[in-house]
């Protein structure tokens, strides 16, 4: 089969930009018409050596079997010439303004003469996408089907000419490195590298130098990065089927200082600290829980058990600041933590005490394993944003019929005046009851200082900030006493929200939350499902075997993790995770930090903050450490380092006391090989690391897995041999 380098492709076409539709394109993807695919296949040529062309037996024109075989051979040969490179990439040019960007193909399903562009490409090309096509209406009837509708002959509604884009087929080199510069301060590379790598892998085929990359965070906020540098150099790279290193650097020194300041401030307000949000966790229905949450943060709880025969009431009491309460069941159909745009039950009110009551018969609790409860502090923009907002969370059981049963033992008052003395009179301004003899004095003072809202009947001081900021919504019965509450109300109830997963546009936030937890976005489709024990995804039982084969295929192509060069150490260089992640530590900014091939723990005693471009000072420190081990030892009874006095004395190999003169010849071969990363180092380590290394060598001696995978498994499972065997079976490829 031909490789991409053997395939040459020269093709271009001019297309109109397709109007808006309900198909959303991610990243740098485009739609092209079916005719474009046919033209690409016709333009594609494969360079194959002549020796590779099949040479069949001598052709006999009078033999029908020979004739059929020759035709089949020629057909197969022609098919091999019609190949397209993978991935198929393009160069888009807007001749109107000269903007250029690269793109990848999504489908060949566009209308003839049109190209569908993603929002990223539209912005990069400086193109305004035309509106959707208007429905054709007969000249004999109007929209309601009534005859004799007026006919517009002016042509004002004629279709405006769409922007035209030139599309060139262009194969880009595989990228190995990309540098991104955030356009705003406050980024944290430790948090962003993994998110960016995943975003690029899922949404992009190419990257174009100088373009702006927009990434959505976990809280649906948008972050913008400038694509600044590539390796290999050029105006674009391909990011598919390549090991791409993502580096994040500040735009300038001022931004770097501001970013570091924000990171330090954020670390002081980490979850669980006195100035940060609470960490959440499990709750008990019998014990109230108190906590705090920073503005813009969520605190996530789970209620694992309650009386399923009765309903439940979740009550949130705020102490200093308005909070929002969301509840979602943890069930086969919904696994996400409740958020403002994705929840089953929610309370957006301005009341200091919020309550969500759920009946035992509520369909949302069907097959629920637990209740997810989240507290959200909506940002207000006030100066006290840095102060956590206190809250208290409690639960009550609701007996059957408690939510909709008849009320009992209610005292009905026919007339409110029965609660007051006969000599009292109600003030018409503030509605308070005061003695008749002082009514004149009270009214004079009240009318001068107080005012009654005619809509909600609340009384305010005329000079108060609450009255100055008091508002009533003209679309519903909501009201409040601050500009923030008005903005929050409009944002929640009167602002349309697009669904991030489909073309649906909700009328408000509640509608969006209902849509995202509906059948159209369920994780299970009503068929029998189960959790994958490897990736925790919900998979239909009939698809489980195929899903597991996919994991096996992924496992067979995984590259071995790099392990620490120290032969006594049981750690990998870049860290591993319990779910098979290789390089988890480096993605979180916890890489080795050196080019010696040592893990960060083994390199720690050798680190000195000094300029040493040639590594001479590093060699001296390594030599001194070797000599110190041979002369003094580490003093640890578990040490098995053959270049340590303590271990040598325990093994009976070196009872005589070594001097520096005697130790130098022993150290010299080790120092000569220090630049060779394949040569082992011999440093003393902690007991846990040494134990993991011994167990890894035992597992490796069994012959089923490479030593590197055995070290990674024991590191991921904290030295548990049985768990490490399970980890290897799930994530490590066996020796071939």
N, C-alpha and C positions, 0 to 999 in steps of 0.2 A: 504493500500500500504506500502511496506517496506521502511524504512528509510535507508540512506546510512550507518548508524552504524549497521544495520541488515544484510548488504550485505558483504560477505567475498569473496575476489578475489585473487587468486594466479595464476599468469601466467607470462611467460617470453618467449622471442624469440630472435633469432639472425638474423639480416637483413643486407644486403648490403646498403650502402648509395646511394640513387637515384642520377643519374646525373642531371645536370642543365636542367631546363625546363622553360617554360614561365609562370608557376604558382609560384607566390611569396607568401611565408609564412610569416606572421607577428609574432613578439614576440617570444614566446616559443612553437609555434604550429608545429605539425608533421603530415605527411600522413602515414597511414598504409594500407596494402592490405586488401581486403575483407575477406580473410581467417582468418586474425587476429581477426576480429569482431566475426566470428563464434566460434573461439577458446575461446575468452573472454566470450561469452554467455554460452558456455559449462562449463567453469571453474567457473562461478559465482554461488554462493550458497546463498540462502536467509534463514536466521534463523527466523522461525515463530513459536510462541507457538502452541502447539497441539490444544488448545481451539479455535484458529483462523481458523483451517482447516474446511472447510464446511462439514456439516453432512446432507446429503440429506435424503429423505425418504427411507425406506427399499427397497432394489433392488429386483425386480421381473424378473428373466431371461426369463419368458414367455410373458412379457409385452413389445412390441416393443417401446412404448413411454417411458417406464422406462429405457430401454436400451439406447435410444438416449440421454435422459437427463443425464444419468450417464457418457456417453462418453463426452458430452459437458462439464460436470462438471470437469472431469479429465483433459480435454484439457485446460480448464481455469486455473486449479490448476497448471499444468505444466508451463503454460505461466508466472504465477506469480513467479515461481522459476527462470526464466531466466531474471533477471533484472541486470542492470549495475549501479554502483554508478554514481552520478552526482555531480560535473564534473568528468570525467574520466581522471586521471593523471597517469604519468609514470615516471620511473627512468631510465635514459639512461646512459650506461656505455661504455666507449671506452677502451677495454682491452689492446690496444696497448700502451697507456700512463697512464691509470688509471683515466682519467678525468670522473667526474660524474656530471650530471645536471638533473633537473626535467623538465617535459614538459606536455603540454596538447594536446589533439587530435583535429585536424581540420576536416579531412575527412578520410574515409576508401576507398580511391580511388587509392592507389599506386599500382604499378605492383607487382606481386607475388615475395616474397623474398627481397623486397626493402622497405626502409623507407625514406620518404622525410623530410628533416630538414630545418629549417629556418636559416638565416645567423647568428642569435644570438646563436643558438644551435651548428652550425658548429664551431664558434669561441670558444665557451665554451668547446667543446669536442676536440678541436685541430685537426679537420678533414678538409682535402682539398676535396671539392666536385669535383667528376669527371666530365669531359666534357660531353656534350650531345652525344647521340648515333649517330654514323655515318650511313648515308643512305646506305642500301645494294645495291651493283652494280653488275649487271650480268657480268660473266666472258667473255661473248661473245660481250660486247659492253662497250665503255667508257662512261663518263658523257654526252657527246654530242650525244650519241646514235650511234656512228660509230663503226663498227665491228673491230675485231682483235686488241683490246686494249691489251697492255702488262699485263701479269698476274704475280703478286708478290707472289712467293711461299716461301719466307723467313719467313713469319709470324711476321714481325716486327710490323705490324699494328694490331696485335691481341689485343683484348680488355684487358686492364690492370685490375688487380683485384681491386675491389672497397673496400674502408675501411668497416669494419664490426662493427656494433653497437649492443650491447645487450640491449633489451628493457624489463623492468620489470613493471608490473602493480603495482602501489603503491598509496594508498590513503593518502593524506596529510591533516593535521589539518587546519582548517580555521584560517587564520592569522588575528590578531588584531592590530599589530604594526610592522613597519619596519623602520630601521634606514639606511639612505644612506649617504655616504661620497663622495663629489665631488672630482675628481682626479685633478682638476685645480681650481685655485683661481678665484674669480669674480662672483660666484653664488650669487643669492639673494633669500633667502627662501620665501620672500613675493611674488615673481614672479613665483617661481618654484613649490610650493606645489600643486596648482591646476593643472598645466600642467602635473606633474608627476602622480597625481591621475587619470587624464583622460587617460594618456598614458598606465598606468597599466590596467585600466579597459577595454580599447579597444583592447589591444594586448597580454595580458598575462593571463594565468591560474594559473601559479605557479611562485614562486621565490626560488632561490637556494642561500644559504649562501656562500659568498665569490666570487660570480660572478660579472662581470662588466655589468652594465645596460647602454645602449646607448640610448639617447633621442634626437630627432631632435627638434630644436627650431623653432620659427616662421620665422626666416630668413634662414632656412634650414641648420643652423650650428649644429654640433653634440656636445653633452655634455655627459661625461662619469661619472658614479657614481658607487662606490663600495657598494655592498649589505653587510652590516656589522652586523646587529643584527635583531632578530625576536622575536615576542611574538605570540604564545608560542614558546619556544626555540626548536631548532632542526636544521636539515640540509636543510629543505624546508618547505614552507607553501603554501596553496591554497589562492588565492586572489579573487575568484569568490563568489558572494552572501555573502559578509562579509563587515563589516564596518572597513576598513583598515586605520589606522592612519599612515601618512608618516612624518617622522622627518628627517631633513637635518642638519648634523653637519659637521664642518670642519675636515679635515684629521689630522691636527695638529695646534698648536698655530700660527706658522708662516703663514700658509695658512689663518687662521681666521683673522689675522691682515691685510694681503694683501687684503682679501675679503672686510673687512670693509673699507679699504682705497679706493678701487674701487667703493664701494657703495656710499661713501661720495662724491667722484668725480663725479659719475653719477648723484647724486641728485643735484649737482651744475649746471649740464648741462641738466636739465630736459627740455622737450619741453616747449617753451614759455619764457624761461629765456634768458638773454643776451648772454650766452655762449652755449646755446642749440639750437636744431632745432626749426623751426617754427611749430606752432600747426596745420597749414592747415585750412580747413574749406571751406565755400562756396565762389565762385568767381563770378564776374560780367564780362560779355563780354565787357562792356564799360569802365572798369577801370583796368589798369595794377596792378599787385600785386607783391610785393617784399618779399623776405624771405631769410632764410639761412638754411643749412642742415649740420649736422655733418657727418663725414665719416662713412659709413656703415649704415646710417639711411635713411628712407623714409619720405617725407613730402607729405601727402595725401590731395588733394583738390577734390572738386566736382563742376561742372558747371551745375546748375539746369535748366537753360533756355538759349536758343539761337534761332535764326531764322532758323527753320527747313527747310524752303524753299531754303536756301542757304547753301553752304558748310562752313566749319570753319577751320581756321588755328590756331594752338597752337604754340606759339613761346617762346622758353626758351633762355634767354641770361645769360650766366655765367660771373661773374666778376673776381673771383679768384679761379679757379679750375674747372676741367672737371666734368660735371654732365650728367646724362642720363634721358631721358624723356619717360614716358610710359602713354598711354591713353587706357581706356577700357570703353565701354558703360555699364551703369547700366540697365540691361534688364531682361526679364523673363528667358533668357538662361544663363546669366552671372551676378553674384552678387559679385564676389571677387574683392578686390582692385588690381589694376595692379601692378605686380611685374616683375622682370627681367625674370622670367621663366614662367609667366602667364599674358599675355597682348595681346590686339588686334593690337594696333599701338605702335611702339617704335622707338627710335632714339638712337643708340649706338655710333654715330660718335664722333670724337675728336674735331669737330668744336666748337668754343666758342658760336655760335648761332645755336640752334637746332630748327627745324621746322617740324611739322606734319600737313599735309593738308588732310582733310577728305571731300570728296564730299557729297553733300546732298543725292545723290542716292546710297551711299555706303551701302551694305547689313548689315554692322555691326551696323548701326544706326537704323535698323528696330526695332520698339517698344522700343527704348531707352528712359528711363525716365530721365536720366541725364548722364553726362560724368564724369567718375572718372579719375583724373589726378594725377600722382605720380612723384615726383622728387627723384632721387636716387643718392647718392654720393658713388661711388665705392671706397673701401679702397685702398690706394696707398702704405702704409707702410712708408711714409715719416715722418719726425720729426714734421711736422705741422699738424698731424692728428687731434689734439685737437682743431684746429681753424675751426669754421664753414665756409662753402663755400657760398658766397652770390649769389643770382640769382634774375632774374626778369621774370615774366610770363605775357604774353599779348595775346590777341586774335584778329583775323581779320575775317570778313565775306568774303566769296568767292562767287561771283555771279555764276549762272548756266553757265557751260561751261568754267569757269575760270581756271579749272585744266587741261583741255585737248582741249580747244578752240584754234583757230589760234592766233598767236602773232600779235600785232598791233603796228604800229609806231616804228618799230625797225630801227635803223640806222646801215647800213652795210658798213664796211670799207674794201675796196678791198686790201689795202696795209697799214700795220701798219706804214710805213715810212711817210705817209702823216701827221702824228701827230708831226713830228719833223722837225727842220730846216735843210736846205740842208748842212750846215757846221757841222752837228753833225754826229757822227759815233757810232755804237753799239759795246760795248765791248764783245768779244767772251767768256770771262770768267764769268762775272757777268750779262751780257745782258743789262747793263745800257747804255743810250745814253749820250755821252759826246762830247764836241767840239773836232774837229779833231786836233787842235793845241796842245791840252793837252793829246791826246790819249796815247802817249808814257809814259808820267809820270803816267797816270792812270793805264796803263797795268802793269808797273813795280810794283806799289804798290798793285794792285789787285791780280796779280799772286803770289805775295809773301805772302799775307794774306788771300785771299778768295779762296773758292773752289766751283765748281758747281756740284751738284748731277746730273749724267747723266739720271736718271730715272724720277725724279719729277721736274727737272730744278730749284730747289730752291738753293739759294746761302747761304753758311755758312762761318763763320770765321774758319780757319783751327784749331785754338787752342780752339774753343768754346766747351762747354759741349754738346750743341745741336748736333754738327757734330759728336762728339765721340759716341753719343747715337742714331744717326740717323739710321733708319732701313726701309726696304721694305719687305713686306710679299711675299714669293715665291709662294703663292697659290692664291693671288688676288692682287688688285691694291692698297691696303691700305699701309700707311706709317706713321711714327711718329718720335718724337725726344726725347723719354725717354724710359728707360727700363720698366717703369710701363705701358706705352701705348702699348708696345709690348706684355707684359704679359696679359694685359686686352684684347687685340685683339685676341690672341691665345685662351684665356679662353672663349671668347664669340663666336667666329666664327669657331674654329678648335678643340674644345674639345667636345667629345661625352658626353651626359647627360642622365641618366636614368629618366624615369617618376616616380615620387614617388607614383603614384596611380595605375600603371599597368606595365606589363613587357616591354613596348615599350622603346627603347633606341634611343634618338634623336641624330642626327649628330652634332648639335650645339645648342646654347642657343635659337636662333631664332626659330629653328625647334621645340624645346621643348615648347616654348611659344605658337606656332601655334597649336601644338598637344593638349596642356592642355585646350585650348579654343575652340577645335573642337567639332564635334558632339559626339565623343566618351566620352567626359567628360562634356557634357551639363547637367545642372540641370533640364531642361525640355526636354521632348523627342518629342516635336511637338504636343502632345495632349493638350487639354485644362487644364491649371494649375492655381493654385492660391496659395497665401501665407497662411500658417497656422498662425492664429492670436496669437498662444501661443509660438511656437518655431521659427517662421519666415522661416521655410523651405518651399521650393516650392513643392507642392503636386498636383498630378493629381486629378481632380475633382471627378473622379470615385473612387479614393482611400481615399478621405477625411474622409468619415464616419469611415472607418477602422482606419485611423490615429488618429482621435479624440477619438475613443474607447481605443486606446493605451494610450493616455494621461489620460483618466479616470481610466484605470487600474493602471497606475503609481501613480495617485493621491490617490487612495484608500489604497495604501501600504506605504504612506509617514508617517514618525514619527513626532510627534508634536515638534515644536521648543521650546527650553528652554527660558523662559522669566526671566527678572530680578526679584530677590527676593524682591526688594523694591516695596511694594504694591502701591506706588504713581508713579512709573516709567512706561512709555509706551515703553520700549525697550526690544529687545531680547538679549540673552547673546552673540550669535555668529553672529548676523547680518542677514539680508535678502535682496533679490534683487527684482527688479520689475518683473523679469521673473521667479519668484518663487524659486530662489535659497535660500536654507537654509544653514546657516553657511558661507555665502559669506564673512563676515568680518573676521572670523578666518582664512579662506583660504588666505586672503591678509595680514595676520599678525596683524589683529586688533581685536583680541579676548579679553575676559574679563580680563585676566591676574591675576586672583585670584581664590581661591577655596571656597569663601564665597557664591557664587551664585549671586553676584552683577555684573551688566554690568560695562564696563570700565568707563562710566561717573559717576555712583554712587560710584564706588570704588576710583575714582581719589582723592577726599579730604582725604581719609584714607591712601593713599600710602605714605610710608616713606622708603627711601633706607637704610635699616639696617638689620642686621642678627637677625631674630626672629623665630627660628625653632619651638618653642612651641606656638607661637601666643599670648603670654601674652601682649606684647606691642600693638598688634592689638586690643585686647579686651579693653585695657585702652583707646585707641583712639576712639573706637566705643562708649564706655561709656561716654567719655567727649563730644562727638558730641551729644548724646541724651540729656545730661544735659544742654548743651549750647542751644539746640533747645527749651527745656522746660523753661529755665530761661530767655533767651534773645530773642528767636524767630529769624526767618529769615528776617522779615520785608517786605516780598513780599505780595502784596495785593491779588494775585491769589492763595496763598498757601491753601491747604486743608488737610495738614498733621495733624492728630489728636494728634500727639505728638510734636507739635510746638506751642509756645506761641502765635504767630501771628494768626494762624488758630483757636486756641481755643478761643481767645478773640473775633474774628470775629463771631464765632458760639455761643458765650455766654456761653461757658463751663468752662472757667477758668479766671475770672476777677481778682482773687487775685494773688498777686505776689508770685511766687514759689522761695524757697531757695534751696540750694543744699541738705539740710537735708530732705526737703519735696519731692524733685525730685528723690532721690535715691530709695525709695520704688517703684516708678512708673517704673523706669528703670530696676530694678532687674529682673522681669519676662522676659523682653526682652533680657537681657544678659544671662540668664539661657538657653534660646532657641537659642542662636546665633550659636551653633554648629549643630543645626538641620536645614538642608537646606529647609525642607518643611515649616518651620515657617517663617512668613513674617517679613521684616524689615520696618522701618518707618523713612525714610530720606526725607528731602525737596528736590525738583527737580525743573528744569526750567519749564516755563509755557507750552511750546510746548509738553514736555514729559508728564506732568500731564494731559493736554487736550487729548492727544492720549489714555491715560489709561482710562479716563472717557468714551470716545467714545467706546473703546474696551469693557468695561464692559456693555455698552448699547447694543452693537452688540451681545455679549455673552448671554445677558439676553433674546434675541429673541429665543434662543434654537437651532439654526441651526448649529452653529460652536462652537468649544471649544474656551475658552478665549485665549489660547496661539496663536491660528491661527488668532484671531481678533487683538491681539497686533501686530503680525507679519505683517498683512495686512496694518494696519495704519502706521506702521513704514516704510514699503516699499513705500507707497503712500503719505508720508509726511503729514499725518493727514487728508487727504481728505476722507470724509465719503463715497461719491459715488464711488470714485476710489477704496476704500478699499473693498466695496461690490463686485465690478467687480473682483478684485484680489482674493477674497475668492472663487468666483464662478469658477475661472480659475485654482487655484492651491491648494485649501484647501479641504480635505475630510469632508463631512458632518457627523454629529453625527448619529450613528446607533441606 
